[in-house]
């Protein structure tokens, strides 16, 4: 039954006598169920909104993880002194990587690998 008036009409049609306290309780329960239905709808709406926000955050995290992954290869290259040759000093002179022999790249690589959980 859709509403309390319909319940009361059915009671009258069947000529059932019903004490006032029962009718009062029926009305109270009907209105309580309506309020609960509205609260449920609001909670479901919040849940859907939270799921959408979570999905967006997961996409952002995935994008950031891929960006971090992309930095691993160049950091590994510059962190390994075997991948560059200081012979260029004769031709090109001083370059920044010669300053620390790849120590900055090693530190950056360690930070990236730690962030990726690949220490």
PyMOL commands that set and color helices and strands:
alter all, ss='L'
color gray80, all
select helices_A, chain A and resi 4-13+20-79+81-83+88-92+97-100+103-115
alter helices_A, ss='H'
color red, helices_A
deselect
rebuild
show_as cartoon
